[in-house]
Amino acid sequence: MGHSDVQTRLIDLFLAELEQIQTSDEPINFNNTNQLDALLSYLENSDVSQFTPVPSEIVLHILLTLACRSPQSSKAHGTVSSDDGIEVLSLYMKEINDKYEHNLTKDLLQRRSANILDKYVDLIQSSESGHALKLYQNFQSVLRPICNASIHFSRPKSRPESKEETPVVEIIQDSESDVDGEDLLPGIDKETSLKYHQFGLPQKNVISLSDIGSKTTGLGEATSLFQNMPHLLAQATPEPEQLSPGGRPKKQKVERNPLEFVKLFDDHLIVNRLMHLKDYNLWDLIRWTFTCCGDSSQYQKFLFNSSNTSLHYIWETYSLTLLIILKFLKIQHDVSQKRQKRSFLGCLLTQLGRNQDWYERLVDVAFTGLGLLTQDRPFPCYPRERSLIKNDVNTNGSVGLRSKVDYDDNIESLHLRAHLVALFLYQETNRFHKVDLVTQLSNKLLMFDKEIIFAFLQQLNMQLFVPKQVLDKFILMVYNRHVITIVGSEDLAYNLIGYLDPTSTRIEKLTRLFKSNELYDGLVHDSTYKELNDFKRCWDICIGLCYEMIKFIVISEVSKEHQLNPKVYEDILYE
C-alpha cells in the first residue's frame, strides 16, 4: 500500500462506519455534524499545492450529496412527531447538530463541501500529478452512473399534463404528503394498530430504540452501549423465508450496490436519486433547479426580498453544485476526445431521446423557470424539498414585509443557463446539429423580453472555454436568425454579415440592411401584433440586434489589429 493509499484510508476513517457496507446490508445514516465537520476540516487543511490526499469514491459521493443539500435539509427531518419514529433519536441528534448550526466561526456544510469539490476540479484541470490523475479517476467513477443512466425524458403518463404552469406553492399546498410513505410494522393486526393510534405511538418500521446506535454515526465506542441495553433489545419477529418446492429457501441473485445502504441526514445519496430507472435524472434535476429559481423570482415581486426563502436556498445550492459538475464534464470530454472515446456529455444527450430532438429539449431545459408556460411540472429531487417549500414561513404571509433588495434570481441564473448551452456547443462536432442548436436557441429567446435576450447573449459571450472563433460564429448566427425571424423575410439574408466576411464587406452589408425597406416593412406591417406593446417589443429587440452587430464588427476589428483582449473593448462600448 503506497503513501497515497494510506492517506485515502485515513480519510475513510473519519467515517468509520463505511466498513460495514461491504459486508452488511444494514443502512448507515450519517447525521452527526461533528463527524462531518472533522472530515471537512481535514480536507480543507490539505495543502493542495504540495500534496493532496485523494478521497475515495464513497467519500466523494458524500461530499457531492452534502453539496446538493440546502442548509435547512441538513437536519434529521426537522420537527419530530410521534409518526416520525423515535423521538429521542432526533432530539439527541438535534442537540449535537444545533451546536454546529450556531457556531459563527464555521460555514455551512453545503458550502464547505462545494468549495472542496471545486478545489479538486481546479486541481484536476491544472495539474498532471499522480494525485490529480487519481482524483480524476474517482470523480469519473462517481459521475459515471449519473451520466450513463438510460432514463426516458418524458414524465410519467399517469400524471395528467397541464397546459398552464401552476405556481409551485399551489402544487405543494395541494399535496397531503411531504415525504415518501413508509411501511407499517409487519404482522401488526388491526386491533394492535388501533392501540398504537390511540396512544400516539409510531407505527412505522422502527424495530427498537437501540436504533440510536445503529442509525447514528460518529458515536465511536458509545455505539455498542446503545445497542446492548437489555431493555431496548425487543425485536420484531422476522417473517419466515419462503421455501422453494425442494424445501430450500429461495435465493434471488441481485447485484449488490453498497451505495444504496448509505444515507445522509436520513436521505439517500444524490447518485441514488439520479442513477436508478425511476424517471428522474440529471436533466430533471436541472429543470427542478431552474424552477425553484423562477418561483423565487416571482416571490421577489411582492416579498421584496426572496433571498431567505427555501426556494432561493434550493436554487442557490443546486446551481453551485451543477457548475462544478459541468466544469468537470468539460475536462472529462477533453480527455475522452484524446482517447477517442465517448464522453459523458454525449451520454447525457442520449438521455434526451432521439438525436433529432436533442437540442430542442436541451434548450427547453436550459430555459425552464423564466416565466414561460410548460406542459409538465418538474418534481423535487428529494421529497423533503417539497416539505421545506410548503412550510416556509417566509412565503406563507406570517413574517410581514421586509426591506427591498434589488436582486433577481432569474437574471443571476443566466450564467448557468449560458454555461450549459456553451458546454454542449463546445462538444458538438456535427455541423447540422450546430445549426439546429442555433435555430432552437433563437426561437426560444424570442419568447422573452429584450432584457433576458441580451443578458443571456452577453453571458454566452463570456464562456471563454469555447474557442473564440466557434463562439463568435455561433452568436453571429443567432443574431442573424433573430432578425430574419422578427422581420419574417428570408430576403434579408444577403444583407446579414457573415463570420468570414472582411470588415469592409460587413460594413457594406449593415449599411444595406439599415436602408432596406424589407427591414422596416416587416416590422411595421406585421398584422399579427395583438397590441402596441407587441410591436414595441419587436422593435426594441431589432434595434438591440443592430447595435450588437455593430459592436461585433468594432470589437473584432480592433482586437484583430492590436491582438488584445476583446473584453476590454466590450467594456468601453458598454460605458
QUIQUIWO-V473910 format. One record per pair of residues at least 4 apart in sequence whose C-alpha atoms are under 7 Angstrom apart, sorted by the first residue. I is the first residue (numbers start at 1). J is the second residue. Records with the same first field share a line. If there is no record, write none. Layout:
BEGIN
I->J + J
END
This chain:
BEGIN
1->5 + 6
2->6
3->7
4->8 + 53
5->9
6->10
7->11 + 53
8->12 + 53 + 54 + 55 + 56
9->13
11->55
12->16
14->35 + 39
17->217
20->24
21->25 + 258 + 261
22->258
25->261
26->261
27->261 + 262
28->215 + 261 + 262 + 263
29->215 + 216 + 217 + 262 + 263 + 264 + 265 + 266
30->216 + 217 + 263 + 264 + 265
31->76 + 216 + 217 + 264 + 265
32->36 + 93 + 97 + 217 + 218
33->37 + 97 + 100
34->38
35->39 + 218
36->40
37->41
38->42
39->43
40->44
41->45
42->46
44->116
46->52
47->51 + 52
48->52
52->131
54->131 + 135
55->59 + 60
56->60 + 138
57->61 + 138 + 142
58->62
59->63
60->64
61->65 + 142 + 269
62->66 + 269
63->67 + 113
64->68
65->69 + 269 + 270
66->109 + 110 + 113
67->110 + 111 + 113 + 114 + 321
68->110 + 317 + 318 + 321
69->73 + 74 + 110 + 317
70->110 + 313 + 314 + 317
71->108 + 110
74->265
75->265
76->90 + 265 + 266
80->84 + 87 + 90
82->87 + 200 + 201 + 202
83->202 + 203
84->202
85->202 + 204 + 206
86->90 + 209
87->91
88->92
89->93 + 212
90->94
91->95
92->96
93->97
94->98
95->99
97->101
98->102
99->103
107->111 + 112
108->112
109->113
110->114
111->115
112->116
113->117
114->118 + 321
115->119
116->120
117->121
118->122 + 324
119->123
120->124
121->125 + 328
122->126
123->127 + 132
124->132 + 133 + 135 + 136
125->331
127->132
128->132 + 133
129->133
130->134
131->135
132->136
133->137
134->138
135->139
136->140
137->141
138->142
139->143
140->144
143->147
144->148
145->149 + 275
146->271 + 274 + 275 + 282
147->344 + 347 + 348
148->347
149->275
150->351
151->277 + 279 + 281 + 351
152->279 + 351
153->351 + 352 + 353
155->279
161->375 + 376
162->375 + 376
163->374 + 375
164->373 + 374 + 375
165->373 + 374
166->170 + 171
167->171
168->172 + 295
169->173 + 390
170->174
171->175
172->386 + 390
173->390
178->383 + 384 + 386 + 387
179->383 + 384
180->383
182->204 + 205
183->204 + 205
184->203 + 204 + 205
185->203 + 204 + 205
188->192 + 193
189->193
190->194
191->195
192->196
193->197
194->198
195->199
196->200 + 201 + 202 + 203
197->201
207->235 + 236
208->232 + 233 + 234 + 235
209->232
210->214 + 226 + 227 + 232 + 233
211->215
212->216 + 226
213->223 + 224 + 226 + 227
219->223
222->226
223->227
224->228
225->229
229->233
241->249
242->249 + 250
243->247 + 248 + 249 + 250
244->248 + 249 + 250
260->272
262->268 + 269
263->267 + 268 + 269
264->268 + 269
268->272
269->273
270->274
271->275
272->276
273->381
274->280 + 281 + 282
275->281
280->284
281->285
282->286
283->287
284->288 + 378
285->289 + 381
286->290
287->291 + 365 + 368 + 378
288->292 + 378 + 379 + 380
289->293 + 315 + 318 + 319
290->294 + 315 + 368 + 369
291->295 + 368 + 369
292->296 + 311 + 312 + 314 + 315
293->297 + 311 + 312 + 315 + 369 + 409 + 410
294->298 + 369 + 370 + 371 + 410
295->299
296->300 + 306 + 311 + 312 + 409
297->301 + 408 + 409 + 410
299->303 + 306
300->304 + 305 + 306
303->401 + 402
304->402 + 403 + 404 + 405
305->402 + 404 + 405
306->312
307->312
308->312 + 394
309->313 + 392 + 394 + 395
310->314 + 388 + 389 + 392
311->315 + 389
312->316
313->317
314->318
315->319
316->320
317->321
318->322
319->323
320->324
321->325
322->326
323->327 + 416
324->328
325->329
326->330
327->331
328->332
329->333 + 344 + 345
330->334 + 423
331->335
332->336 + 343
333->337 + 343 + 344 + 345
334->338
335->339
336->340 + 341 + 342 + 343
337->341
342->346
343->347
344->348
345->349
346->350
347->351
349->358
352->358 + 361
353->357 + 358
354->358
357->361
358->362
359->363 + 436 + 437 + 440
360->364 + 440
361->365
362->366
363->367 + 440 + 441
364->368
366->417 + 420
370->410
380->385 + 386
383->387
384->388
385->389
386->390
387->391
388->392
392->396
393->398 + 399
394->399
408->412
409->413
410->414
413->417
414->418 + 456 + 459
415->419 + 459
416->420
417->421
418->422 + 456 + 459 + 460
419->423 + 460 + 463
420->424
421->425
422->426 + 460 + 463 + 466
423->427
424->428
425->434
426->466
428->434
430->434
431->435
432->436
433->437
434->438
435->439
436->440
437->441
438->442 + 477 + 478
439->443
440->444
441->445
442->446 + 478 + 481 + 482
445->453
448->452 + 453
449->453 + 537
450->454 + 541
451->455
452->456
453->457
454->458
455->459
456->460
457->461
458->462
459->463
466->470 + 471
467->471
468->472
469->473
470->474
471->475
472->476
473->477 + 499
474->478
475->479
476->480
477->481
478->482
479->483 + 545
480->484 + 496
481->485
482->486
483->487 + 542
484->488 + 489 + 490 + 492
486->538
487->519 + 522 + 523
488->522
492->496
495->509 + 510 + 512 + 513
496->509 + 510
497->501 + 506 + 509
501->505 + 506
502->506
503->507
504->508
505->509
506->510
507->511
508->512
509->513
510->514
511->515
512->516
517->521
518->522
519->523
520->524
521->525
522->526
523->539
529->534 + 535
530->534
532->536
533->537
534->538
535->539
536->540
537->541
538->542
539->543
540->544
541->545
542->546
543->547
544->548
545->549
546->550
547->551
548->552
549->553
550->554
551->555
552->556
553->557
554->558
555->559 + 566 + 569 + 570
556->560
557->561
558->562
559->563 + 564 + 565 + 566
566->570
567->571
568->572
569->573
570->574
571->575
END
